[in-house]
Amino acid sequence: MLTDFRDRLVQEDRADRLLDLALARLKEAGLVRERTAQRTESTHVLATVRDLTRLELVTEAVRAALKERARTAGHTLDGLVDEDWGRRYSRPVRLGKNPTRPKTRINTTGEDARRLLEHLHHNHPSLLAGPQAQVLRQVLVQNYHWDPAGRLRWRDEDDDSGLPPSARRIVSPYDPAARYARRGQVTRWTGFLAHVTETCSGDGPNVITDVATMSATSADTEVLPGIHTRLERRELLPDQHLVDGGYTPLPHLEQATREHRVTVVGPLPGNPTRQHRRGEGFARDDFHIDFDRKEVTCPQGQTSAGWHGPYPTSSPTAAPLIIARFAKSQCQPCLARAKCTNSRDSHRTVGFPPRELLELQSRNRADQQDPAWHRRCAVRSGIEGTICEFVHGHGMRRCRYRGQPKAHLQHALTAIAVNIERLSKQSPGESPPPRQPTAFQDFLDQRGIPRLPSWRAVS
């Protein structure tokens, strides 16, 4: 019964509608309101699957497809499954990273997968639409290829056959939506990515206003428009949205201001140019950009010979780019050419976003030099405690169910539970309790040693 209940809840965005209903009740009670400060952070979530090597993955995909057929139409396997198949696929595979006779196992498993799919295609084509049969087909294509002679070959990461990117690669036949991802040098996981948004106005309890479950390989830059769309539907849009640098692509900052009147506060991505990294030479800000005349003037007074774009970039979240080029006849005789380019034969090009995005970028980078901006943005760090509460207090780190829709259902119900738990511990009209000083802060206070106030105490 619980399985059927969960299956109904994951249909037609009912998990989000449950959160909508809970927040509507809190809004009616005056416990949450729109146009206050909110903050967002993400954390990784582990899928309910076992880590598999590629050979184990293919073997388990064959076994899962055989189980599916045996459960629904066992007679379709007659004439195909024999004693060898029973020995290879009757129980979960445990091969490890160094199995015996790996090449033989690779060839045998690939051939079994091919024979099973061809058997269903020729004799029972309607059964190929089964979920595990479809997963087996994708796993076979992702891990094997056919050479010019028509033989099945194992894909190698180093050769031309290659492997698909992590965003498309299936890592378990039992949860095809789970993906392998890594962030930094330490965090590596198989599963999903959860984004949590909460209020942080300081004049009442912090309330979870949105939770999003994304693919593990998705970037934080992709989630901000969806958060604002859902908050607008709930009539809980913030005035200021505090985020880290992963959420601040220029197009989304401009979109949030234009469509939702939301000011996104967070550090912009760094400037990757050589001049900016080394702090020497002529950077883009040293050039005068005239959008009306479509000209760029360099620090030596030369005017660009060409203006091209704006061009769309490879990333859907990156700003379009305008390219202004200077001619070689202008750059090569210039005495300051070394400050623009290292190559003797090259000439300078300057790339920049359209006018409204460039002005927004300049204002944000100027604001980041203001200590008041840092004090305001520091409030965002408080959501780390919320992530810890979700992970350690409610088991959010590990999925209870398989599949991204059911993982999102778990996260939405957890968000509702966290709100209930927080509000039940606080009397009406009571402010959040102040953060208690640490033992070392008490030590400094007792001895009259000056110290910085906590971030929460800074307005």
N, C-alpha and C positions, 0 to 999 in steps of 0.2 A: 504493500500500500504506500509506503514512503517513497519507493522508487517511482510509482505512478504519479504521486503528488509532486515530486521534483521534476518529472518530465513535463507536467503541465505548467509548472512555474517558470521553466526556462523558455516557454513559447511566448511569442509576441511581446517580448520585453517586459514580462510581468515582474521580473526581479526589480527593474528600475521603477515600475509602477508601485510596487510595495514601498520602496524608499520614498517615492513622491508622496504617498499617502501619509507615511510617518512624519515627514517634514511638514506637510500641510497642517497636521495636528499641532506640531510644535509651533508653527507660525501663528495659528489661531490663539494659542496660549501665550503668545508674546515671548517665547523662549528663543526665537531666532528671527532675524529680519534681514532684508536685503540692504545693499549699499553699505555694508561694513567690510572690514578687512578680512580676507581669507588667505589661506596658504595651501600649497600642494606639494606633495612629495611622493616618490615611487619606491617600491621595494620588490625584490624578486620573490616568486612563489614557485615551489617545487611541485611538479606534477606527480600523480600517483602511479609512477612507472619505475621500472628498474633500468639502471644504466646498462646499455647493451653495446657490445662491439658491433661492427658492421656485419660480420658473419653471423653473430647471434641474432641481429635484427632480421636478416633475411630468413634464417631458420624459424624464428618465432612468427614471422609473417606467414610462412607456409603452414605452420602448425595452427595459427589462428584461422586461416582460410579453411583448413581441413575440419576444424572444430565447428565452424559455421555451417559447412555443408552437412556434416554428420548430424548436427542438431536439427536442421530443417529438412534436409532431403538426403538421407544417408545412402539411398540406392544409387545416387549419381556418382558415387565413388567406386562402385563395383567395376572391376577390370582395370583399375588404376592403382589402388593401394594394395601393396603386398607386404611380405614380412620385413623387407628392408625399410619400407616407409614406416611401418609400425615401430621399428627399432629407433628410427631417427626422430620421429615426431610424436611419440606417445606421451612424452613428459616435457616440462620446461627445459630449455637448453641451458647448460652451464659450461661454457667453453673457456672463458677467460681470454686474456690478451695473447696467450701463447698456446693455442690448441695443437694437438698432434695432427700431422698431415694436413696443414691448413689449405694447401692448393687443391688437394683432393676434395676436402669438405666444401671449398668454394665452388668448384666445378659441379659437384654432385647436387648441392643445394640449389644453385642457379638452374640446373637442368630440371630438377624436380619442380621448381616454381614455374618454369616455362611449360612443362608437360601438363601441370595442373590447369593453368590458364587455357592452354590449347584444348585440353579435354573438355572444359566447360564451354569454350567457344564453339566447338564443333558439335557437341552433343546436348548441351543445356545452355544456350546463349542467354536466356533470361536470368540465369543465376549469376552471371557476371556483374550484375548491378548490385550484388550484395556488398555491404560495407567492407568486410574483410577481403573480399575478392578485389575490390577497387584499391584497397591499401596495398595488397600484394602486387598488383600491377604497377603501382607507383614505386614501390620499394625495389622491384626488379629493374625498372628503367633507371632509377637513380643510382643503383649500385653495379649494374652490368651494362655493357654495350655490345653491339654486334659488329664484328670486324668485317672487312671487305669479302671474306670467304663465307660469311653468314654464321660464324661460330660465336658463341656467347663468351664474352671476356669480362673480367673483373675491372671495374673502373679504378684508375690510379690517380691520386691527387696531383701527381707530378707530371702526368702526360697530357696529351691534347684531349683525351676523353673527359677528364676532369670529373669533379663532383658538383652537384648543384649547390648554391649558396645556402647557408644555414636557415634563411628565412623560408625556404621551400623544402628543406630536407626533412623527411619523416624520421623520427628517432625511436618510435615505438609503435607497433601495430595496434596497441590497445588504447592509445590516445594520439591520433594522427595530428591533432592541433598543437601538441606540445613541441617546443623547439629548444635546441641547445643554444645557449648564448653565454657571453662573458663580458664583464665590465672591469676595466682596469687589469691589474695583474693577479688579483686574488679571487674575485667573485666569478664563479662558473657554475651554471645550473641548467637543468632541463625542466621547462615548464612555461610560466607566464610572467607577466609584469603587472603589478597592481598600483594604481595611482589613487591616493587618498586626499580629499580636500576637506578642510574644516575652517570654521570661523575662528578669528583670533583678535576680536575687538578689545578684549580686556574688561568689558563692562558686564559680562555674564559668562555662563558656561560655554566652553567650546563645543560646537555641534558639528558632526560630520554631515556635510551637505552633498557630497558626491563621492562615488568610488567607481573606478573604471578598471576593467580587466583586459589587458592587451597581450599580444604575442610577445614572447620573450625577446625576439629580435627587433621589435619596434623601437623607435626612438622617442624620447620624451617630447620632441618637437611636434609629434603628430597628434598629441592628445589634447592640447589646449583648446582648439575650436570646439571639440565635442563637449568638454567640460562646461564651457560658457553656454553652449546651446542647451544643455540639460538644466543648468542653473537658471537660464532665462525662462524655461518652461515651468520651473518651480517657483519663479519670482523671487529668487534668492541670489541674484547677481551681486558680486562684491563691488565696492568702490575702488579698492586696491587689491590686487592679486599678487601675493608674494610667492616667488618661485626661485629656483636656482637657475644656473646658466643653461641647463639642458632644455628649458622650456621657452627660450627667448629668441626665436628666429624673428627677424624684422617683419616679414609679412604678417605673422600672427599678432605681434604687438600692435601693428597698424590696424589689423582687422578687429581686434578686441576694442580698441578705442573708437573706431568708426561705427561698428555694428552694435556694440553693447555698452559703450561709454565706461569701459573698464580699463583702469591704468595697471598694466602689468609691471611689477617692480622686481627686477632681477638683473644680475650682471649679463652683459652682452657677450657673445663669443669673442675671443681674442683676435687680434689682427695678425695673420700668419705671414705677412710680407717680411722680407729680409731687413728692410730699413727699420721696420718697427721692432723686430726682434733684437737687433743689434743696437738700436738707438742711434744710428748714424745714417747719413744720406738723406735724400729727399723722399719722404713718404707721401701718401696720397693727400694728406691734409696740407701739404706745402704747395699744392697746385690750386689755382683758382678755377672753379668750375662755373661756366656761364650757361645755364640751361636754355635761356632765351635764344642765344646765338648758336648754341650747340658747339661751344668751343671750350677748350681747357688751356690755360696759360701756365707754363712751367715757371719755377723760381727765377730762371734766367731771361724771362720775357718772351720766350718762343710760344707761338700759338699752334695748337694741334692741327694736324693735316687731315684728320678723319674722325668722324663720330659715328659709331655703329651700335645698333641695338635699340631698346633693351633686348637681350637674349635670355631665354629661360635657361636655368641651370640644371645640372643633372639631378639635384635633390629637389623634391617637390616642395620642401619647406624653406628652401633658400630663396633669397631675393633675386629677381631678375637683374642682369648686369649690363651696364652700358660700357662700351670700350671706346676710349679715345686714344688715337695713335699719333705719334710724332714721326716725321719722316727721317730716314737715315741721314739725309743732307742737313737736317737740323741738329741731330744728336752727335754725329761723328766729329764735327769740328769743335763741339762745345768743350770748354776747359773743365766744366764741372760734370762731365759725363760719367765719371767713376762713381759719383754719388747717386746716379740713377740706375746704372746697369753695369754688370761685370764684364760682359762679353764685348769685344772690340767691334764686332760686326753687327751687333743688335741695336735696336732703337727702343725708346721707352714707350710703353703702353700704360694707361691708367684705367683701372676698372672701378666702377662705383654704381650704386643702385639708383633708381629714379629719384626725382627731387624730393617727394614727400617722405620716402624711406630714408634718404640721406639726411634730411633735416631731423627726422625722428632719431636716427642713430647718433647724430651729433649731440642732440639734447640729452639723450640717455648717458652717453659717455661723459658729458659735462657734469651731469647729476652725480655720477659715480665718484667724482672727486670731492663731493661735499660730505663732511662727517655726518650731517643729519640724514643723508641717504643711507649710510651704513647703519646708523642706529635704527632706522625704520626697517631696513632689510633684515636686520639681525633677528627680528621677531619670527622670521620664517623658521629659524632653527628649532623652535619649540615643537614643530610637527614631528621631529625625530622621536620625541616621547610618545606621540600618538602611534607612530609606526611600531615602536617597541611594545605598546599596549596591545595592538592588533596581533603582533607576532607571538609574544610570550603569554599574554593573557587570554587570547582567543584562538591560538593555533592557526593563524593566517599563513604562516610560512609554508605549510604543506596543504595541498588540496585534499579534501575529503572525497571528492568524486572525480571522475575522468571527463575530460572535455572542457573547452573554454566556457561554454554557456553555463554548465553546472558550477565551474569555479567562480564565475561572476555571481551566480546565485548565492554561493557561500559568502562571498565578500559583501554583497548587499545586505544579507541577513546579519552579518557580523557588524556592519555599520549601524544598523538599527539597534542591535543589542548594546553597542558601545554608547550610543546616545541615551538609551534607557538607563544604563548603569550610571552614567555620569550625572544625569538629571536626578536620579533617585537619591544620590548622595548629597544633594545641595538643596537647601531650603529656598523657597521663592524669594527673589530679590537679593539673595546673598551673592556676594562677589566671589570669584575663585580664590581659594586660599593662597597666601603668598608662599613663594618657594623658600623653604627653610635653608639657612646658611649651612655650608659644609663645615666639617670639623676644622679644616685649615682656615676658613674664613672666620670662624669663632676665635681661633687662636690669634689671628691678626687683630680682631676687634678687642680682645681682652688686653692686648699689649699696646693698644693705641697705634698700631702700624697702619698707615693709609693703604687702602686697596680699592680696586675698581668695583663699582656696583655691578650686580648681576644684570644680565641682558633684560630680564623681565622688569626690573625696576627702572630701566631707562625709557623715558617717554619718547 
